[in-house]
């Protein structure tokens, strides 16, 4: 949810329509952000703030003392069902609602440690045991938890600590006689067995396969670009009269070469579909993104550490929690519900402004203050010119002349990942609609008023951190109009400059042999260097993410002097040219003239192959608008588009029913249903249609679950044909599909075919995901295993 909730948007749009025409014209024609903000914010009335606060009450972010028991009991139910992941998440929800140093939080931590133990997460289990003890875990329950601690220590090979823990337990139990002697015998027997196993492992030399050793070299940029931080020396920052700033290759670049590796200057976790709480449904038990990822570094974790002040913010460690508190969460914590109501863009804008306190932004603050008092535009502001170091005399005084002034660079001409670079991202003020600017300005104004009110509450916490004091100094709060203009600028910037941080989410059942996955949006971030890349519907780069770090690699050979291009979302393999142009025009305010758009405009009216209908008589692609005719001139077949669309919708429903059967484990029925769907699809859809590929992929899943690897591989081969037609032979989607085929061939012991497919998948995924992706690691393990096998006569899959 980038923008505010629909109710607030509708409310403000209605307010806009009721404004006098003269006021609308004043705001519409305002040339500066300060004018827009000051005129709009003056219209914010108390009844508007009351309405917004009422909307915010729908989001439960405060700690509820009754929630820990509820979540602990729900977690216990999941634990008894052996759904340990679900149990861990529910215990985490209980922890988030618990106050520190209470029995509630200690019990939830202890229970979660048990779930983590069964998941094999022994380090995290030990951490939770320590947390439970720190928060006052009841003495009567300590022995059982310490037994779990000893088991973890043995499994991890920490034998000295394990022996000491067992010794302490023996002494304690002997004194209190709280546990049967048989439990000690079982533990000692397991301890002896695990000790022997660990000793055997410790005697082995530590080695790394050649492929992994090579991968170590790719962890970071080998050389630092002297002009652009976080970028390879293979690229240079230039300006173009039409495109503005851009990155150009300084040498020939090979596919897979690392070009940019940049940590987000700011990122905010995507809250997803936040449930609206009611008296009947007060506590949510669904697993959300915010339950599985650190709200600061975006690391995946089942052992979150909560904010002490709210139930929403969760972190992977105490360190992340403390850093978030000092840098921004001390201000955001009391505003949690309001920020969820106002949307991610408003949240990012606030966090950007908060982080300016830790950089040398005196010139920025001075510039904003002058912007408000002197009513001058951002591009012509003398202070802004000084801030950007464009003033020639100032440069000459420093004996560093910047011949080509590039916005965002420092006095030496270097472009870095800092607030100066973020500030100089274009807000496109003139392109946004007056209604949108009004919505953003009033949302920011309402946030500023709450920020001012909350600042006293933050100071009242009594923390002594110098960084915390800096968040709410009287000087900073004296003129929130300065912050308001800055936040409005950032909120308008985000429409064109926000980057969706994504992660691969595994789908399907836990028992599935084939690992299915899809890209999901994890967070929204600002990456100043990544923002330098211009768009192409057929880009020459590929982007991936590890936590908050964006990695850009060459997806193809890039010649020296060629521009480095990135796709903003509308890709030629996912959208038709008309849809892409509409998307780029409405969100990014430009018409795309990339080669892919020029080429596609010249194509026939048949539409993309992955959406095409085919003739029932001769299998040729159908063409036309309302009435489709066979592309084969010797065939007279024709049919209405509406009829074919209706058939496609019916087919989608039938496939959906088959997928439900597949998920519930009714494999034979699912296969029968899918085979009927396959036959129906062949009668009117192109062999490269997306629905055909989906059916083949589902059949492959079903046959793999039955252990029929030969049929599974055959259907995946057909699915590959569809993926290649839609996304291209070197696309990341092709890599994922080849990975699934490699798994099937591996499980079927088709050694030559598996090794060949592993090589193809690895070649593609290395370019898009890098050597440390989970799929690359799995491919390397499969290859090592197959190469170690004794020679097996070639034959069909079993």
N, C-alpha and C positions, 0 to 999 in steps of 0.2 A: 504494500500500500504506500506508493510514493507520495501521493497527495492526501489531504485530509479526508476523513470519513465522508460518505455521501451526504449524510444529514447536514454537516457543517457546510459543505460545498453548496448544496441546494439552498440553505439558509442565506448564505452570502450572495449567491447569484440572484436570489429574490430581492435581497436588500439593494443590490446594484440596480435592478430594474426599477425600483421605487425611488431612486435618487433623482433629484431635479436634473433636467437635461444639462443645465449649465455646470453642475458639479461633475457629471459624467464627462463632459467635454474637457473640463480642467484637468481631470486625472488622465484622460486619454491622450491629451496633447502635452502632458508633462514630459520634459526632455531629460530630466535627471532622476536618478533613483531617490534622492532626498525629497524632491517634490512629490514623487509618487507615494513615498512612505508617509511623509508629513500630512499630505492632503487626505490620504486614505485612513491613517491611524486616528485622525481627528474625528472620524465618523464612527469609531468604535464606541458603542454605548453600553451602560451597565447591563441592560437586558441581553445584549449580545454575549457578554461575559458569563451571565447566569446560564444562558442556553448552552454555551460551550462547556461549562462545568458540569451541567446535567448530562451531556453526552459523555464526558470523561468518566463519570461514575460507573459506566458500563464495564470499565476495565478494572479488574481486581489486581492491584499491584501492592497493596499494603499487606502486612503480615496478619493473618487471621489465627488467633490462638486455638481455635477449634479445628483447624485444617490438618495439623500434623497427625492426630489420631485417625482421622478419616483416611488420609493417604497411607498411613502405616497399615491399616487394616486392608485396604485395597491392594497394597503391595504384598501383604502376606498371602492374599488369595492368589495372586499371580505366581508367587514363589511356590505355593503348593501345587500349582498347575505346571511347574517347571519352566515357566516363562520368566527367566531370570532377567532378561533385558527389560521387559515390561515392569518387573518388580523394582529394578534399580531406578528406573525413571520415576515411578510413583513414590519411592522413598525419597528421591531427590526433591520432589514437589513438597513433601512433608518437611524436609530440611529447610527449604526456601521460606516456609511459613513459620519456622521456629525461631524463637529468640535465642541468642547465644547463652551458653552456660545454663541450659535447662535440661531436664530429663527428656523432654520431647526430642530435642535435636540429637542428644546422645543415643537414644534408642533408634532413631531413623538412620544415623550414621552406622551403628552396629548392624542393623538389619541389611543396610545396603552393602556392607562389607561381606556379608554372607552371600548375597546375590553375585557380587563381583568374584568371589572365590569360585563359585560354580561356573562362572564364565571364563575362568582361567586368568583373570586380571589380578594377579597376585600382588603386584606393586601397589596398585590402587586400593586393593583390599587392606593392605598394611597401613596405608595412609588414612583410610577411613577408621581403622581400629584406633589409631593414634588420636584422630579427631574425636571419636566417641569418648575416649578416656579424658581428653583435654576438657570436654564439655560436661564432665561429671557423670560418666556412665555408672549405673548403680553397682555397688560392690558385690551384691548377691549374684549378679550376672557375669561378673568378670571371668570366672574360670572357663566358661564355654567359649567366650570370645578369644581368650588367650590360647586355647587349644587350636583355634583357627589360625591365630597368629603363628604358632609353632609350625603348623602344616605349610603355611605360606613360606616361611623362612627356609624350611627344608627343601621345598620345591625350587626355590630360588638359589639354592646352594649356599645359603648363609648358615652354615652348620654350627658355627660357634654361638651365634645369637640364638639359633633354634635350641641348642643344648641347654643354654642358660635359661631360656623360657620354660622348657620342659622341667628343668631342675627346680625352678621357682614354683611351677605348678605342683610338682610332687610334694614340695615342702608345705605349700599352702593347703593342698588337699589332705595331707596327712594330719595337719593341725586342725582343719575344720571338718574333715570327713564329708565333703560336699559332693564327691563323685565316686562312683564305683571303681574298684580296682581293675575291673575288666577294661575300662576305658584307657587306663594307663598301659595295659598290655598291648592293646591294639595300636596305640600311638607309638610305643617303643618298637613294635614290629615294623610299622610303616617307616619309622625314623631310620631304622637299620637298613631297610631296603632302599630308601631314597638317598641315604648317605653313600651307599655303594654306587648307585647310579650317578650321583653328582661327581664322585671321585673319578669314575671312569671318564666322564665328560671333561673334567678338569685336566686329565692326563693327555688329552688330544691337543695337538698344536692348532693355533688359531690361524685359519687361512681364509682367503676370499677368492671366489672365482674370478677369472680375468675380466669378464664382462662387468662385474660389480666393482672391481678395482678401477676399471676405466671410468665407471659412472661417478666415482668419487671426484674425478677431475672436473665434472660438469656441475658441481654443486653451486658454484658462483661464477660470476664473470671473471675471466682470466685476467683481463686488463680493464682498468677504469677509463672511461671516456673523459678526456680533459675538459670537454665542452658541456657534456650532459651527464649528470649523476645517474646511476643505475642503468646506464646504457653501455653497449659494446663500442669499442673504437671503430667498428665497421659501419657506424652511422654518424651522420652529421646533421646539425640543426640549421635549416635554411628558411628563408621567407619567399613566398610566391605572391605576386600582385593579386591573383585571383583566389588562391587557396589559403593564404596566410602562412602560418608556421607549418613546417613539414619536416620529416626525416628522410634523408637521402643516403643511399648506400655509398660508402667511400671506397669499396672494393667489391669484387665478385663474391657473393655470399652463397654458400651451399645449403641445401635443404636440411633443416634440423639445427642450424647454427643459432646459438643463443644471442638475441639482439637486445632485449630489455629484461631486467629482473628488478622489479620495483615494489617496495612495501607501500601499502596504502597510506596516504597522509592522514586520512580519516576513514573509518568504516563503521557502519551501523548495521547490526544484525537485522535481517528481515523478520518481522514478527509473525508473518504468515497470517492465516485466518484466526485472529484472536476471538475466542468465544465471548459472547455477551452473557454476563452472569445475571442470574435471577434468584429469587428466594428459593425456587424449586430446584434450580441447577446451579448451585453456588460455586462448586469446585469442579474443575475440568480434569478428566482422566486421560484425555487423548495425548499422544506424544507429538510435541511440536518441535520445530527447529531449535527454538530457544532452550529446550530441555536437553539438547544433545551437543551443543556447541558453546564454546567460551564466548561471552559477549564482548570480550576485548580482542583476543588474538584469533578467534574463530577456530580454535583447535577442537577436534571432535573428542568428546569425553562422556563417559557415563557416571563420572564422579564429580559432579559440579560442586563448587563452593559458592554459597549465596552471599549477596550483599546483606549486611547487618540491618539495613534500614528498610528494604523493600523485598517483595517476593518475586519480582520480575527478573532482575539482573542476576546472572549466574556466571561463574568463571571456572577455568580449569585448575586454578591454584590460588593459594593465598596471595602470592606475589602479583598475579594478574588482577586480583580483586583490589589490592592496595594501590597499584598503579592507576587503575581505572578511577578509583576514588579520588586520588590526588589530582589527576589531570582533568577529569570532567564529571565523574559520577556524583561527586559531592553536591554539584549544582543540579544535575539531572534527576537525582533520586527522588526528591519531593515532587518532581514534575512528571513522573513516569506515566501516569494515566493521561495527562494532557498531551504528552509527546506521542503516545500511541494514537490519540484522537487526531492530532495534526499531521501525522504521516511521517514517513522516513525522510523525505526531503527537508522538512522543517527540523527534524532531529539532527540530520547531518549539518545543516546550516548553523545550528546552535553549537554543535561540537566543534566545528571549524573555528567559530568565533572564540570559543573557550580556549582552544589550543593556541591562539595568538599570544596568550599571556606568557608563553614560554619561548618566544622568539623575539628578536629585535624588531618590534613592529611599531616603534614610536612614530615613524614616518607615516605608517598606515593610519594610525589613530589620528595623527595631525591632519592627514589628508581628509579623513572622513569628517573631522570636526569642521574643517574649512568648507567641505562640500555642503554641510548643513547651513553654516552661518553665511557663507558667501554666495550660495546658490549657483555654483559653477558645475559644469558637466565633468564627469570622470575623465574622459580623454584629454580635456584641456586644462585640468587642474595642475597648477605649478608644483604643488607638493607631490602629486602623483608622478609628475615627470621626474622630480628629484628622487622619489622612492624607487622608480624604475631605472634611475641612473641614465636618463637620456640627455641630461643637460651637458652639452659639450664642454662648457667651461669647467664644470665640476670634474669631468673625466680628465681634462687636460691637467688640472691641478693635481690629480692623482697619478699623472703620467701613464694613464691607461685609457687609450682612445678606442671606443667601440665604434667601428666604422659602420656596421649595420645594426642599428638598435633593434633588438628583438624583445618583445614584451615578456617579462618574467625572468630575464637574465639579471645577474648581479653586475657590479661595476666592472668586473673583469670579463664579462660576457659569458659566464657560466650559468647554465640552467640547472637548478637543483630541486629536489623534492622538499619544498618549504612553502611557507604561507605566501611569500612573495609570488611564487609561481601560481599558486591556487588563486590568489587575488586577481591575477591577470588573465585568467580564463574568461572568455567572453560571456556576459550574461544575456546578450541578444535582446536587450530591453525593448528595442524598436519592433521586434518581431512578435513578441508575446501579445496576446489579445488584452484589451483593457480589463475585461472580466477576470482573466487569469492573474494579472498584476494586482488587481484589487483583492482577490482571494489570498494571494501570497502576502500582501502588505498587511491585511487585517489579521491574518493568522500569526504573523511575526509580531505584530503589535500586541496581540493578546498574550503571546508567549513572553514578551518583554515585561508586561505588567505582572505576570505571575513570577517571573524571574526576580523582579524587584521585591515582591512580597516574600519570596522564598529565601532571599539572601540573608535575611535576619535569622531565619531558622537554621541555616547552614552554619552561620557564625556561632549560633548558640550551642552547637555540638561540642565546642571547646577543644577541638583538635589543634595541635600546635604546629602542624606542617606548614612550612613557608609557602609551599605551592598551594595548599588549601586556602591560606589567607589571601593569596593573590587572586583567587577565583571571585571573591566578593568584596574587594576593597571599596571603601566609600567613594574613592575617585572614579572607579569603574562604573559604579551604579549611579553616579551623579547625573550622567546624561545617557540614558539608555537609547536615546535616538541614534547615537553613534553606532551602538550595537545593532539597533533595528535596521539601519541602512546597510550595514555589513551583512546581516543575516538575509535581508531581502536580496542583495546582490548574489549571495551564495545560492539561495533557493532558486533564483532564475537561472543561474549557471548550470544547475544540476540537470535540467532537462536535456541539455546537449552534452554535458561532461561527466555525468554520473556513470559509473561502471558497475554493472551487475557482477558480483563475485559469486561464482558458481562452484558446485561440487558434484561429484558423481554419487548418486544415490542408488544403492542396489534395490532392485525390485523383485517381485516374485516370492515364492515360499522359501523358507530357510532350508527345506529339504531338496530344493531344485539342484540338479547336477550342473546345469548351465547357469552361469552368473549373468543375469540381466541387469542393466543399469541405465540411468537416464540423468541428464544434467538438470539440476535444480538450483534455483537462485537462493544463495545463502545469505548474502548481505549486499549492501550498496556502499561503494567506496569512491574516493577521489584519488586518482593517480595522475599527478601533474605531467610526468613524462609520457605515460600511455596516451594522455589527452593530446599529445602533439601529433599522433598518427591520424591521417585523413582516411576517409572511407572509400572502400571499393566493394561492390557486390560480389566480386570474385577476388578476394584479398590474396596477397602473397605471404601472409603470416598466419600463425595460429597462436591462440592464447589459452593458457591454463592457469590454475590457481592452486597454491598450497597455503592454507590458512589465509592470511591477509596479503600474501605476496603474489603479484601477477608476473607471469613469465611469458615472454613473446619470442617465438622461434620462427625462422624462415620456413614456410610451408613448401617452397619451391625455390629454384635457382633465381637469384636476384642479381642482375647485372650492375656493375659500377655506374653510379649516376641515376639509377632507377629509384623511384620513390618507394618507401616502406609503407604498405597499406594494410589497414585493419578493417574488418567488417563491423559496422555499428549495430548489426542485428538483421536487417533485411538482406539475406544472402540469396544469390541466384538459384541455389539448390533447394531453397525452402519457400520462396515466394516468386510469383510471376512479376514481370517488369512493372505492370500497372500498380500492383499492390506495393511493390518496393518504393516506387516513386511517391506514392501517396503517403507512405509511412515516413520517408525521409523528409518530405516537404512539410508534414504536419509537426514532426518532432524536432527535426534538425534544421529546418528552414532553408533547404537547398534542393535543387534538381540534380540528380546524379547523371553524370555523363561518362561513366566508366565504360570500358570496352564491352563488358557483359550486357549492359543496358542497350548499347548501340546494336549489338549483335542480335539480342532477343527481339528488339523492335522490328527486325527484318524477317523474323520467322513467320511460319504459317499460323493460321488462327486455330490450330488444333489444341493449343495450350500445352502445358508441361506434360511430359510423358507419364509422370507419376500421378497425374490426375485425369489421364485420357481414357475415353471410352473406345471400344473396338467394335467392329462390325460382327454381328452374330453369324454371318454367312461366310465371310472370307478372312476375318480376323484383322482387317486393315483398320488403321486409326480413323475414327469418325471426326468430321470437321463441321464447323458452322457455329451459329449462335443459338437461336431458339429451337431451330430444327437442324439436327445433325445429319449429314450425308456421308456415305462411305467415301474415303479418299481414293479408292480404286475406281477409276473411270468406267471400267467394265461392269461394276456392281451398282445396282440401282437402290440398294438398301438405304432407308432413311427412318429417323425416329425422333420424337421430341426430346429435348434435353430434360424437361420436367419428368418424363417417364423414366429416363435413365437415372436421374438423381433420386427419384423415389425408390427405384430398385436398389441403389447403393445404400440408402438409409435402412432399408429392410435387411440388407446383407450385414450392415454394421451391427444391427440389433442381434442377428443370429450369431455373429462372431462374439459379441459381448456375452451371450448366454454360454457359448463354448468356453470362454475364458473363465467364467464362474465355475464351470464344471472342473476345469483344469486346476484352479486354485483350491478347490475342495477335495482334490485327489481322486475324482471320478474320471480316470484317464481314458478308459475304453469309450465311455459315452462322449467325452470331449473329442476324441479322435473321430468318432462317427459324425459328430456335428460339424467338425472342421472340414472333413472330407466332402460333406454336402455343400458347405460354404465354398470350398475350393472349386467344385464343379460349377456352381452358380456363377462365381466370379469369372471363370474362364469364358463364359458365354457372352459377357458384355464389357469386361474391363481389359485394359492393356496388360500384357504380361509384366510390365514394369510399374503397374499401379501400386500405390502405397498399401492399399487394402490387400492386394495379392501377397505382398511381402509380409504383412502382419499375419496372415493366415499360415503362410509357410513357416514363419518363425514360431508360431504357437504349436504347429504340428511337430516341429523339431524339439520343442520343450517336452511335449507329451511323450514322444518316442524315447527321448533321453531318459525320462523318468521311469520308463518301462525297461530300460537297458538295451533297447534296440538301436545301437549306435549307427548301423548302416542306414536305416531309414531316417534317423535324425540328421545325419550328415547330408543326405540327399535333399532334404527339405531346406536345410541351411544354405546349401549351394544355390537354390532357387531364390531364397531370401537375399543372398549376396547380390544377385543380379539386379534386384530392385533397389537395394541400397546404393550400388554403384551408379545406376541410372539417375538416381535423385541427387546423391551427394558427391559423386565423383570417385574415381578409383583410389585417390590418395587422401580422402577425407577421414576425419577422426571417426565418423560413423562407420566407415568401412573398416577401420581398425578394430572397433568394438565388435563388429559382426564376425570378423576373422578370428578374434579372440575366442568367441563362442564356438566357432567351428574347430579351433585348435583344441578346446576342452573336450569336445565330442570325439574327435579323432584320437586324442590322448587316452581317454577312457576306453575306447575301442581297440587300443593297442595297434592302430594303423600307423606304425612307426614312420615310414618314409613320408606318408601324406601329412602326418602330424608335424614332423620337423619342417616340411616345406611351408605349411600354413603358419607355424610359429614364426618362421623367418619373415613371411609377408606381413603378419600382424605387427611384429616387433619393428620392422622398418617404418611402418606408418605411425605407430603410437610413439616411437622415439621422437619423431618430428613434432607431434602435437602435445605430448604429455611429458616428455623428458624421461631420463633413465630411472627416476625414483618413483614413478607411478606404480600403483598396486598391480595393474595389469602387466606391466613390463616385468616386474619382479616375479609374478606368477608364471609368465611365459618362460623366463630364464630357468625357473625351477623345473618346469615340465621338460624343457630341452635337456637339462642336466640329467634328469632321471632317465629319459629315453636313450640318451647316448651311453649311459652306464649299463643298459640292458644287454644281455647276450644276443647274438644275431637270431632274429626270428624270421622264418620263411614267410614271404609275402602271401597274403590271402585276404579274403573279404573280412569286413568287420563282423565281430561276433554279436 
